[in-house]
Amino acid sequence: MEYILNNSVSAVETIFTTINKVLKGFFKSWVLARQYQANYYVAEKLVNTEDYKGLSLQDIVVKLNNVTSK
């Protein structure tokens, strides 16, 4: 009987561990996507400033996203 309980507990722990990993991955992806969206908004504001003169909107977005993903 103890063997069956140990296997049941192990199965439940595995299920919850898997769910936890999936949710963490989803949440991290969601936060990163949200940050990339904010970076685009910021880049739109920076595109015509003196500090970013000569850079396109996409160049600024790439720079911001690279810093974000580090």
mmCIF file of the N, C-alpha and C atoms, coordinates in Angstrom:
data_MODEL
# 
_entry.id   MODEL 
# 
loop_
_atom_site.group_PDB 
_atom_site.id 
_atom_site.type_symbol 
_atom_site.label_atom_id 
_atom_site.label_alt_id 
_atom_site.label_comp_id 
_atom_site.label_asym_id 
_atom_site.label_entity_id 
_atom_site.label_seq_id 
_atom_site.pdbx_PDB_ins_code 
_atom_site.Cartn_x 
_atom_site.Cartn_y 
_atom_site.Cartn_z 
_atom_site.occupancy 
_atom_site.B_iso_or_equiv 
_atom_site.pdbx_formal_charge 
_atom_site.auth_seq_id 
_atom_site.auth_comp_id 
_atom_site.auth_asym_id 
_atom_site.auth_atom_id 
_atom_site.pdbx_PDB_model_num 
ATOM 1   N N  . MET A 1 1  ? 0.834  -1.202 0.000   1.00 0.00 ? 1  MET A N  1 
ATOM 2   C CA . MET A 1 1  ? 0.000  0.000  0.000   1.00 0.00 ? 1  MET A CA 1 
ATOM 3   C C  . MET A 1 1  ? 0.878  1.266  0.000   1.00 0.00 ? 1  MET A C  1 
ATOM 4   N N  . GLU A 1 2  ? 1.947  1.211  0.746   1.00 0.00 ? 2  GLU A N  1 
ATOM 5   C CA . GLU A 1 2  ? 2.833  2.375  0.819   1.00 0.00 ? 2  GLU A CA 1 
ATOM 6   C C  . GLU A 1 2  ? 3.449  2.681  -0.545  1.00 0.00 ? 2  GLU A C  1 
ATOM 7   N N  . TYR A 1 3  ? 3.771  1.642  -1.309  1.00 0.00 ? 3  TYR A N  1 
ATOM 8   C CA . TYR A 1 3  ? 4.346  1.795  -2.640  1.00 0.00 ? 3  TYR A CA 1 
ATOM 9   C C  . TYR A 1 3  ? 3.386  2.554  -3.566  1.00 0.00 ? 3  TYR A C  1 
ATOM 10  N N  . ILE A 1 4  ? 2.111  2.212  -3.484  1.00 0.00 ? 4  ILE A N  1 
ATOM 11  C CA . ILE A 1 4  ? 1.095  2.877  -4.304  1.00 0.00 ? 4  ILE A CA 1 
ATOM 12  C C  . ILE A 1 4  ? 0.976  4.349  -3.921  1.00 0.00 ? 4  ILE A C  1 
ATOM 13  N N  . LEU A 1 5  ? 0.996  4.637  -2.621  1.00 0.00 ? 5  LEU A N  1 
ATOM 14  C CA . LEU A 1 5  ? 0.911  6.030  -2.172  1.00 0.00 ? 5  LEU A CA 1 
ATOM 15  C C  . LEU A 1 5  ? 2.127  6.826  -2.614  1.00 0.00 ? 5  LEU A C  1 
ATOM 16  N N  . ASN A 1 6  ? 3.306  6.234  -2.526  1.00 0.00 ? 6  ASN A N  1 
ATOM 17  C CA . ASN A 1 6  ? 4.512  6.943  -2.956  1.00 0.00 ? 6  ASN A CA 1 
ATOM 18  C C  . ASN A 1 6  ? 4.455  7.261  -4.444  1.00 0.00 ? 6  ASN A C  1 
ATOM 19  N N  . ASN A 1 7  ? 3.978  6.306  -5.231  1.00 0.00 ? 7  ASN A N  1 
ATOM 20  C CA . ASN A 1 7  ? 3.849  6.560  -6.668  1.00 0.00 ? 7  ASN A CA 1 
ATOM 21  C C  . ASN A 1 7  ? 2.797  7.623  -6.952  1.00 0.00 ? 7  ASN A C  1 
ATOM 22  N N  . SER A 1 8  ? 1.723  7.626  -6.207  1.00 0.00 ? 8  SER A N  1 
ATOM 23  C CA . SER A 1 8  ? 0.670  8.623  -6.394  1.00 0.00 ? 8  SER A CA 1 
ATOM 24  C C  . SER A 1 8  ? 1.180  10.015 -6.052  1.00 0.00 ? 8  SER A C  1 
ATOM 25  N N  . VAL A 1 9  ? 1.916  10.119 -4.943  1.00 0.00 ? 9  VAL A N  1 
ATOM 26  C CA . VAL A 1 9  ? 2.476  11.411 -4.527  1.00 0.00 ? 9  VAL A CA 1 
ATOM 27  C C  . VAL A 1 9  ? 3.478  11.880 -5.575  1.00 0.00 ? 9  VAL A C  1 
ATOM 28  N N  . SER A 1 10 ? 4.300  10.979 -6.055  1.00 0.00 ? 10 SER A N  1 
ATOM 29  C CA . SER A 1 10 ? 5.287  11.322 -7.074  1.00 0.00 ? 10 SER A CA 1 
ATOM 30  C C  . SER A 1 10 ? 4.603  11.814 -8.354  1.00 0.00 ? 10 SER A C  1 
ATOM 31  N N  . ALA A 1 11 ? 3.533  11.168 -8.748  1.00 0.00 ? 11 ALA A N  1 
ATOM 32  C CA . ALA A 1 11 ? 2.800  11.574 -9.953  1.00 0.00 ? 11 ALA A CA 1 
ATOM 33  C C  . ALA A 1 11 ? 2.185  12.959 -9.776  1.00 0.00 ? 11 ALA A C  1 
ATOM 34  N N  . VAL A 1 12 ? 1.611  13.200 -8.617  1.00 0.00 ? 12 VAL A N  1 
ATOM 35  C CA . VAL A 1 12 ? 0.997  14.509 -8.338  1.00 0.00 ? 12 VAL A CA 1 
ATOM 36  C C  . VAL A 1 12 ? 2.072  15.589 -8.323  1.00 0.00 ? 12 VAL A C  1 
ATOM 37  N N  . GLU A 1 13 ? 3.216  15.306 -7.688  1.00 0.00 ? 13 GLU A N  1 
ATOM 38  C CA . GLU A 1 13 ? 4.314  16.282 -7.670  1.00 0.00 ? 13 GLU A CA 1 
ATOM 39  C C  . GLU A 1 13 ? 4.806  16.579 -9.078  1.00 0.00 ? 13 GLU A C  1 
ATOM 40  N N  . THR A 1 14 ? 4.900  15.562 -9.898  1.00 0.00 ? 14 THR A N  1 
ATOM 41  C CA . THR A 1 14 ? 5.334  15.756 -11.287 1.00 0.00 ? 14 THR A CA 1 
ATOM 42  C C  . THR A 1 14 ? 4.349  16.614 -12.049 1.00 0.00 ? 14 THR A C  1 
ATOM 43  N N  . ILE A 1 15 ? 3.087  16.365 -11.868 1.00 0.00 ? 15 ILE A N  1 
ATOM 44  C CA . ILE A 1 15 ? 2.056  17.156 -12.546 1.00 0.00 ? 15 ILE A CA 1 
ATOM 45  C C  . ILE A 1 15 ? 2.133  18.615 -12.123 1.00 0.00 ? 15 ILE A C  1 
ATOM 46  N N  . PHE A 1 16 ? 2.228  18.862 -10.811 1.00 0.00 ? 16 PHE A N  1 
ATOM 47  C CA . PHE A 1 16 ? 2.282  20.241 -10.332 1.00 0.00 ? 16 PHE A CA 1 
ATOM 48  C C  . PHE A 1 16 ? 3.579  20.933 -10.739 1.00 0.00 ? 16 PHE A C  1 
ATOM 49  N N  . THR A 1 17 ? 4.677  20.215 -10.762 1.00 0.00 ? 17 THR A N  1 
ATOM 50  C CA . THR A 1 17 ? 5.942  20.789 -11.211 1.00 0.00 ? 17 THR A CA 1 
ATOM 51  C C  . THR A 1 17 ? 5.858  21.194 -12.675 1.00 0.00 ? 17 THR A C  1 
ATOM 52  N N  . THR A 1 18 ? 5.265  20.339 -13.481 1.00 0.00 ? 18 THR A N  1 
ATOM 53  C CA . THR A 1 18 ? 5.104  20.636 -14.906 1.00 0.00 ? 18 THR A CA 1 
ATOM 54  C C  . THR A 1 18 ? 4.207  21.849 -15.119 1.00 0.00 ? 18 THR A C  1 
ATOM 55  N N  . ILE A 1 19 ? 3.098  21.885 -14.426 1.00 0.00 ? 19 ILE A N  1 
ATOM 56  C CA . ILE A 1 19 ? 2.177  23.031 -14.533 1.00 0.00 ? 19 ILE A CA 1 
ATOM 57  C C  . ILE A 1 19 ? 2.888  24.312 -14.106 1.00 0.00 ? 19 ILE A C  1 
ATOM 58  N N  . ASN A 1 20 ? 3.655  24.229 -13.030 1.00 0.00 ? 20 ASN A N  1 
ATOM 59  C CA . ASN A 1 20 ? 4.383  25.393 -12.521 1.00 0.00 ? 20 ASN A CA 1 
ATOM 60  C C  . ASN A 1 20 ? 5.375  25.904 -13.565 1.00 0.00 ? 20 ASN A C  1 
ATOM 61  N N  . LYS A 1 21 ? 6.116  25.007 -14.208 1.00 0.00 ? 21 LYS A N  1 
ATOM 62  C CA . LYS A 1 21 ? 7.079  25.412 -15.227 1.00 0.00 ? 21 LYS A CA 1 
ATOM 63  C C  . LYS A 1 21 ? 6.383  26.053 -16.426 1.00 0.00 ? 21 LYS A C  1 
ATOM 64  N N  . VAL A 1 22 ? 5.278  25.486 -16.833 1.00 0.00 ? 22 VAL A N  1 
ATOM 65  C CA . VAL A 1 22 ? 4.536  26.035 -17.973 1.00 0.00 ? 22 VAL A CA 1 
ATOM 66  C C  . VAL A 1 22 ? 4.024  27.438 -17.655 1.00 0.00 ? 22 VAL A C  1 
ATOM 67  N N  . LEU A 1 23 ? 3.462  27.608 -16.472 1.00 0.00 ? 23 LEU A N  1 
ATOM 68  C CA . LEU A 1 23 ? 2.937  28.921 -16.080 1.00 0.00 ? 23 LEU A CA 1 
ATOM 69  C C  . LEU A 1 23 ? 4.048  29.955 -15.946 1.00 0.00 ? 23 LEU A C  1 
ATOM 70  N N  . LYS A 1 24 ? 5.180  29.560 -15.392 1.00 0.00 ? 24 LYS A N  1 
ATOM 71  C CA . LYS A 1 24 ? 6.308  30.490 -15.286 1.00 0.00 ? 24 LYS A CA 1 
ATOM 72  C C  . LYS A 1 24 ? 6.777  30.929 -16.667 1.00 0.00 ? 24 LYS A C  1 
ATOM 73  N N  . GLY A 1 25 ? 6.886  29.963 -17.590 1.00 0.00 ? 25 GLY A N  1 
ATOM 74  C CA . GLY A 1 25 ? 7.303  30.295 -18.951 1.00 0.00 ? 25 GLY A CA 1 
ATOM 75  C C  . GLY A 1 25 ? 6.315  31.218 -19.636 1.00 0.00 ? 25 GLY A C  1 
ATOM 76  N N  . PHE A 1 26 ? 5.031  30.949 -19.455 1.00 0.00 ? 26 PHE A N  1 
ATOM 77  C CA . PHE A 1 26 ? 3.997  31.796 -20.038 1.00 0.00 ? 26 PHE A CA 1 
ATOM 78  C C  . PHE A 1 26 ? 4.074  33.208 -19.466 1.00 0.00 ? 26 PHE A C  1 
ATOM 79  N N  . PHE A 1 27 ? 4.228  33.317 -18.157 1.00 0.00 ? 27 PHE A N  1 
ATOM 80  C CA . PHE A 1 27 ? 4.268  34.633 -17.524 1.00 0.00 ? 27 PHE A CA 1 
ATOM 81  C C  . PHE A 1 27 ? 5.499  35.423 -17.974 1.00 0.00 ? 27 PHE A C  1 
ATOM 82  N N  . LYS A 1 28 ? 6.657  34.756 -18.039 1.00 0.00 ? 28 LYS A N  1 
ATOM 83  C CA . LYS A 1 28 ? 7.867  35.453 -18.493 1.00 0.00 ? 28 LYS A CA 1 
ATOM 84  C C  . LYS A 1 28 ? 7.704  35.935 -19.929 1.00 0.00 ? 28 LYS A C  1 
ATOM 85  N N  . SER A 1 29 ? 7.115  35.119 -20.781 1.00 0.00 ? 29 SER A N  1 
ATOM 86  C CA . SER A 1 29 ? 6.890  35.504 -22.174 1.00 0.00 ? 29 SER A CA 1 
ATOM 87  C C  . SER A 1 29 ? 5.926  36.678 -22.273 1.00 0.00 ? 29 SER A C  1 
ATOM 88  N N  . TRP A 1 30 ? 4.904  36.650 -21.450 1.00 0.00 ? 30 TRP A N  1 
ATOM 89  C CA . TRP A 1 30 ? 3.921  37.735 -21.452 1.00 0.00 ? 30 TRP A CA 1 
ATOM 90  C C  . TRP A 1 30 ? 4.563  39.048 -21.009 1.00 0.00 ? 30 TRP A C  1 
ATOM 91  N N  . VAL A 1 31 ? 5.377  38.998 -19.960 1.00 0.00 ? 31 VAL A N  1 
ATOM 92  C CA . VAL A 1 31 ? 6.054  40.204 -19.470 1.00 0.00 ? 31 VAL A CA 1 
ATOM 93  C C  . VAL A 1 31 ? 7.012  40.741 -20.532 1.00 0.00 ? 31 VAL A C  1 
ATOM 94  N N  . LEU A 1 32 ? 7.770  39.841 -21.174 1.00 0.00 ? 32 LEU A N  1 
ATOM 95  C CA . LEU A 1 32 ? 8.708  40.269 -22.204 1.00 0.00 ? 32 LEU A CA 1 
ATOM 96  C C  . LEU A 1 32 ? 7.973  40.880 -23.398 1.00 0.00 ? 32 LEU A C  1 
ATOM 97  N N  . ALA A 1 33 ? 6.872  40.287 -23.811 1.00 0.00 ? 33 ALA A N  1 
ATOM 98  C CA . ALA A 1 33 ? 6.086  40.845 -24.914 1.00 0.00 ? 33 ALA A CA 1 
ATOM 99  C C  . ALA A 1 33 ? 5.550  42.220 -24.553 1.00 0.00 ? 33 ALA A C  1 
ATOM 100 N N  . ARG A 1 34 ? 5.117  42.372 -23.333 1.00 0.00 ? 34 ARG A N  1 
ATOM 101 C CA . ARG A 1 34 ? 4.607  43.671 -22.867 1.00 0.00 ? 34 ARG A CA 1 
ATOM 102 C C  . ARG A 1 34 ? 5.716  44.714 -22.878 1.00 0.00 ? 34 ARG A C  1 
ATOM 103 N N  . GLN A 1 35 ? 6.923  44.306 -22.478 1.00 0.00 ? 35 GLN A N  1 
ATOM 104 C CA . GLN A 1 35 ? 8.056  45.229 -22.473 1.00 0.00 ? 35 GLN A CA 1 
ATOM 105 C C  . GLN A 1 35 ? 8.440  45.616 -23.891 1.00 0.00 ? 35 GLN A C  1 
ATOM 106 N N  . TYR A 1 36 ? 8.409  44.659 -24.820 1.00 0.00 ? 36 TYR A N  1 
ATOM 107 C CA . TYR A 1 36 ? 8.704  44.981 -26.214 1.00 0.00 ? 36 TYR A CA 1 
ATOM 108 C C  . TYR A 1 36 ? 7.690  45.968 -26.773 1.00 0.00 ? 36 TYR A C  1 
ATOM 109 N N  . GLN A 1 37 ? 6.452  45.831 -26.359 1.00 0.00 ? 37 GLN A N  1 
ATOM 110 C CA . GLN A 1 37 ? 5.417  46.772 -26.788 1.00 0.00 ? 37 GLN A CA 1 
ATOM 111 C C  . GLN A 1 37 ? 5.719  48.166 -26.229 1.00 0.00 ? 37 GLN A C  1 
ATOM 112 N N  . ALA A 1 38 ? 6.134  48.236 -24.989 1.00 0.00 ? 38 ALA A N  1 
ATOM 113 C CA . ALA A 1 38 ? 6.493  49.523 -24.384 1.00 0.00 ? 38 ALA A CA 1 
ATOM 114 C C  . ALA A 1 38 ? 7.720  50.113 -25.072 1.00 0.00 ? 38 ALA A C  1 
ATOM 115 N N  . ASN A 1 39 ? 8.671  49.266 -25.441 1.00 0.00 ? 39 ASN A N  1 
ATOM 116 C CA . ASN A 1 39 ? 9.862  49.746 -26.149 1.00 0.00 ? 39 ASN A CA 1 
ATOM 117 C C  . ASN A 1 39 ? 9.490  50.385 -27.479 1.00 0.00 ? 39 ASN A C  1 
ATOM 118 N N  . TYR A 1 40 ? 8.540  49.804 -28.165 1.00 0.00 ? 40 TYR A N  1 
ATOM 119 C CA . TYR A 1 40 ? 8.093  50.383 -29.434 1.00 0.00 ? 40 TYR A CA 1 
ATOM 120 C C  . TYR A 1 40 ? 7.484  51.769 -29.209 1.00 0.00 ? 40 TYR A C  1 
ATOM 121 N N  . TYR A 1 41 ? 6.680  51.879 -28.170 1.00 0.00 ? 41 TYR A N  1 
ATOM 122 C CA . TYR A 1 41 ? 6.058  53.170 -27.855 1.00 0.00 ? 41 TYR A CA 1 
ATOM 123 C C  . TYR A 1 41 ? 7.130  54.216 -27.533 1.00 0.00 ? 41 TYR A C  1 
ATOM 124 N N  . VAL A 1 42 ? 8.113  53.823 -26.743 1.00 0.00 ? 42 VAL A N  1 
ATOM 125 C CA . VAL A 1 42 ? 9.205  54.743 -26.393 1.00 0.00 ? 42 VAL A CA 1 
ATOM 126 C C  . VAL A 1 42 ? 9.999  55.124 -27.637 1.00 0.00 ? 42 VAL A C  1 
ATOM 127 N N  . ALA A 1 43 ? 10.266 54.153 -28.504 1.00 0.00 ? 43 ALA A N  1 
ATOM 128 C CA . ALA A 1 43 ? 11.019 54.429 -29.728 1.00 0.00 ? 43 ALA A CA 1 
ATOM 129 C C  . ALA A 1 43 ? 10.291 55.438 -30.608 1.00 0.00 ? 43 ALA A C  1 
ATOM 130 N N  . GLU A 1 44 ? 8.980  55.358 -30.656 1.00 0.00 ? 44 GLU A N  1 
ATOM 131 C CA . GLU A 1 44 ? 8.205  56.347 -31.417 1.00 0.00 ? 44 GLU A CA 1 
ATOM 132 C C  . GLU A 1 44 ? 8.445  57.752 -30.889 1.00 0.00 ? 44 GLU A C  1 
ATOM 133 N N  . LYS A 1 45 ? 8.608  57.873 -29.584 1.00 0.00 ? 45 LYS A N  1 
ATOM 134 C CA . LYS A 1 45 ? 8.849  59.195 -28.986 1.00 0.00 ? 45 LYS A CA 1 
ATOM 135 C C  . LYS A 1 45 ? 10.291 59.660 -29.211 1.00 0.00 ? 45 LYS A C  1 
ATOM 136 N N  . LEU A 1 46 ? 11.223 58.709 -29.305 1.00 0.00 ? 46 LEU A N  1 
ATOM 137 C CA . LEU A 1 46 ? 12.637 59.053 -29.415 1.00 0.00 ? 46 LEU A CA 1 
ATOM 138 C C  . LEU A 1 46 ? 13.116 59.267 -30.847 1.00 0.00 ? 46 LEU A C  1 
ATOM 139 N N  . VAL A 1 47 ? 12.351 58.826 -31.832 1.00 0.00 ? 47 VAL A N  1 
ATOM 140 C CA . VAL A 1 47 ? 12.821 58.809 -33.209 1.00 0.00 ? 47 VAL A CA 1 
ATOM 141 C C  . VAL A 1 47 ? 13.248 60.182 -33.721 1.00 0.00 ? 47 VAL A C  1 
ATOM 142 N N  . ASN A 1 48 ? 12.653 61.225 -33.288 1.00 0.00 ? 48 ASN A N  1 
ATOM 143 C CA . ASN A 1 48 ? 12.995 62.565 -33.780 1.00 0.00 ? 48 ASN A CA 1 
ATOM 144 C C  . ASN A 1 48 ? 13.793 63.387 -32.779 1.00 0.00 ? 48 ASN A C  1 
ATOM 145 N N  . THR A 1 49 ? 14.352 62.751 -31.774 1.00 0.00 ? 49 THR A N  1 
ATOM 146 C CA . THR A 1 49 ? 15.149 63.494 -30.798 1.00 0.00 ? 49 THR A CA 1 
ATOM 147 C C  . THR A 1 49 ? 16.593 63.585 -31.275 1.00 0.00 ? 49 THR A C  1 
ATOM 148 N N  . GLU A 1 50 ? 17.311 64.499 -30.687 1.00 0.00 ? 50 GLU A N  1 
ATOM 149 C CA . GLU A 1 50 ? 18.706 64.749 -31.058 1.00 0.00 ? 50 GLU A CA 1 
ATOM 150 C C  . GLU A 1 50 ? 19.589 63.523 -30.796 1.00 0.00 ? 50 GLU A C  1 
ATOM 151 N N  . ASP A 1 51 ? 19.370 62.836 -29.702 1.00 0.00 ? 51 ASP A N  1 
ATOM 152 C CA . ASP A 1 51 ? 20.211 61.688 -29.335 1.00 0.00 ? 51 ASP A CA 1 
ATOM 153 C C  . ASP A 1 51 ? 20.092 60.530 -30.320 1.00 0.00 ? 51 ASP A C  1 
ATOM 154 N N  . TYR A 1 52 ? 18.965 60.420 -30.984 1.00 0.00 ? 52 TYR A N  1 
ATOM 155 C CA . TYR A 1 52 ? 18.727 59.292 -31.897 1.00 0.00 ? 52 TYR A CA 1 
ATOM 156 C C  . TYR A 1 52 ? 18.598 59.746 -33.342 1.00 0.00 ? 52 TYR A C  1 
ATOM 157 N N  . LYS A 1 53 ? 19.115 60.927 -33.641 1.00 0.00 ? 53 LYS A N  1 
ATOM 158 C CA . LYS A 1 53 ? 19.049 61.464 -34.996 1.00 0.00 ? 53 LYS A CA 1 
ATOM 159 C C  . LYS A 1 53 ? 19.803 60.534 -35.946 1.00 0.00 ? 53 LYS A C  1 
ATOM 160 N N  . GLY A 1 54 ? 19.205 60.244 -37.075 1.00 0.00 ? 54 GLY A N  1 
ATOM 161 C CA . GLY A 1 54 ? 19.819 59.375 -38.069 1.00 0.00 ? 54 GLY A CA 1 
ATOM 162 C C  . GLY A 1 54 ? 19.443 57.906 -37.920 1.00 0.00 ? 54 GLY A C  1 
ATOM 163 N N  . LEU A 1 55 ? 18.784 57.555 -36.824 1.00 0.00 ? 55 LEU A N  1 
ATOM 164 C CA . LEU A 1 55 ? 18.337 56.182 -36.627 1.00 0.00 ? 55 LEU A CA 1 
ATOM 165 C C  . LEU A 1 55 ? 16.861 56.072 -36.975 1.00 0.00 ? 55 LEU A C  1 
ATOM 166 N N  . SER A 1 56 ? 16.510 54.975 -37.600 1.00 0.00 ? 56 SER A N  1 
ATOM 167 C CA . SER A 1 56 ? 15.109 54.748 -37.924 1.00 0.00 ? 56 SER A CA 1 
ATOM 168 C C  . SER A 1 56 ? 14.378 54.245 -36.676 1.00 0.00 ? 56 SER A C  1 
ATOM 169 N N  . LEU A 1 57 ? 13.083 54.232 -36.774 1.00 0.00 ? 57 LEU A N  1 
ATOM 170 C CA . LEU A 1 57 ? 12.259 53.709 -35.674 1.00 0.00 ? 57 LEU A CA 1 
ATOM 171 C C  . LEU A 1 57 ? 12.660 52.268 -35.352 1.00 0.00 ? 57 LEU A C  1 
ATOM 172 N N  . GLN A 1 58 ? 12.839 51.449 -36.395 1.00 0.00 ? 58 GLN A N  1 
ATOM 173 C CA . GLN A 1 58 ? 13.200 50.049 -36.187 1.00 0.00 ? 58 GLN A CA 1 
ATOM 174 C C  . GLN A 1 58 ? 14.569 49.906 -35.528 1.00 0.00 ? 58 GLN A C  1 
ATOM 175 N N  . ASP A 1 59 ? 15.524 50.780 -35.892 1.00 0.00 ? 59 ASP A N  1 
ATOM 176 C CA . ASP A 1 59 ? 16.847 50.732 -35.268 1.00 0.00 ? 59 ASP A CA 1 
ATOM 177 C C  . ASP A 1 59 ? 16.753 50.989 -33.767 1.00 0.00 ? 59 ASP A C  1 
ATOM 178 N N  . ILE A 1 60 ? 15.944 51.946 -33.396 1.00 0.00 ? 60 ILE A N  1 
ATOM 179 C CA . ILE A 1 60 ? 15.775 52.280 -31.977 1.00 0.00 ? 60 ILE A CA 1 
ATOM 180 C C  . ILE A 1 60 ? 15.079 51.139 -31.249 1.00 0.00 ? 60 ILE A C  1 
ATOM 181 N N  . VAL A 1 61 ? 14.060 50.565 -31.875 1.00 0.00 ? 61 VAL A N  1 
ATOM 182 C CA . VAL A 1 61 ? 13.351 49.441 -31.253 1.00 0.00 ? 61 VAL A CA 1 
ATOM 183 C C  . VAL A 1 61 ? 14.311 48.275 -31.022 1.00 0.00 ? 61 VAL A C  1 
ATOM 184 N N  . VAL A 1 62 ? 15.141 47.977 -32.002 1.00 0.00 ? 62 VAL A N  1 
ATOM 185 C CA . VAL A 1 62 ? 16.105 46.874 -31.864 1.00 0.00 ? 62 VAL A CA 1 
ATOM 186 C C  . VAL A 1 62 ? 17.066 47.152 -30.719 1.00 0.00 ? 62 VAL A C  1 
ATOM 187 N N  . LYS A 1 63 ? 17.558 48.388 -30.628 1.00 0.00 ? 63 LYS A N  1 
ATOM 188 C CA . LYS A 1 63 ? 18.466 48.740 -29.526 1.00 0.00 ? 63 LYS A CA 1 
ATOM 189 C C  . LYS A 1 63 ? 17.788 48.548 -28.171 1.00 0.00 ? 63 LYS A C  1 
ATOM 190 N N  . LEU A 1 64 ? 16.575 49.035 -28.044 1.00 0.00 ? 64 LEU A N  1 
ATOM 191 C CA . LEU A 1 64 ? 15.857 48.903 -26.771 1.00 0.00 ? 64 LEU A CA 1 
ATOM 192 C C  . LEU A 1 64 ? 15.566 47.435 -26.445 1.00 0.00 ? 64 LEU A C  1 
ATOM 193 N N  . ASN A 1 65 ? 15.154 46.680 -27.446 1.00 0.00 ? 65 ASN A N  1 
ATOM 194 C CA . ASN A 1 65 ? 14.843 45.264 -27.211 1.00 0.00 ? 65 ASN A CA 1 
ATOM 195 C C  . ASN A 1 65 ? 16.091 44.464 -26.846 1.00 0.00 ? 65 ASN A C  1 
ATOM 196 N N  . ASN A 1 66 ? 17.228 44.799 -27.434 1.00 0.00 ? 66 ASN A N  1 
ATOM 197 C CA . ASN A 1 66 ? 18.464 44.110 -27.085 1.00 0.00 ? 66 ASN A CA 1 
ATOM 198 C C  . ASN A 1 66 ? 18.842 44.359 -25.630 1.00 0.00 ? 66 ASN A C  1 
ATOM 199 N N  . VAL A 1 67 ? 18.670 45.571 -25.171 1.00 0.00 ? 67 VAL A N  1 
ATOM 200 C CA . VAL A 1 67 ? 18.964 45.882 -23.768 1.00 0.00 ? 67 VAL A CA 1 
ATOM 201 C C  . VAL A 1 67 ? 17.959 45.162 -22.852 1.00 0.00 ? 67 VAL A C  1 
ATOM 202 N N  . THR A 1 68 ? 16.714 45.093 -23.285 1.00 0.00 ? 68 THR A N  1 
ATOM 203 C CA . THR A 1 68 ? 15.676 44.430 -22.495 1.00 0.00 ? 68 THR A CA 1 
ATOM 204 C C  . THR A 1 68 ? 15.958 42.944 -22.313 1.00 0.00 ? 68 THR A C  1 
ATOM 205 N N  . SER A 1 69 ? 16.430 42.296 -23.377 1.00 0.00 ? 69 SER A N  1 
ATOM 206 C CA . SER A 1 69 ? 16.583 40.846 -23.327 1.00 0.00 ? 69 SER A CA 1 
ATOM 207 C C  . SER A 1 69 ? 17.856 40.379 -22.625 1.00 0.00 ? 69 SER A C  1 
ATOM 208 N N  . LYS A 1 70 ? 18.717 41.293 -22.234 1.00 0.00 ? 70 LYS A N  1 
ATOM 209 C CA . LYS A 1 70 ? 19.942 40.906 -21.519 1.00 0.00 ? 70 LYS A CA 1 
ATOM 210 C C  . LYS A 1 70 ? 19.670 40.563 -20.089 1.00 0.00 ? 70 LYS A C  1 
# 
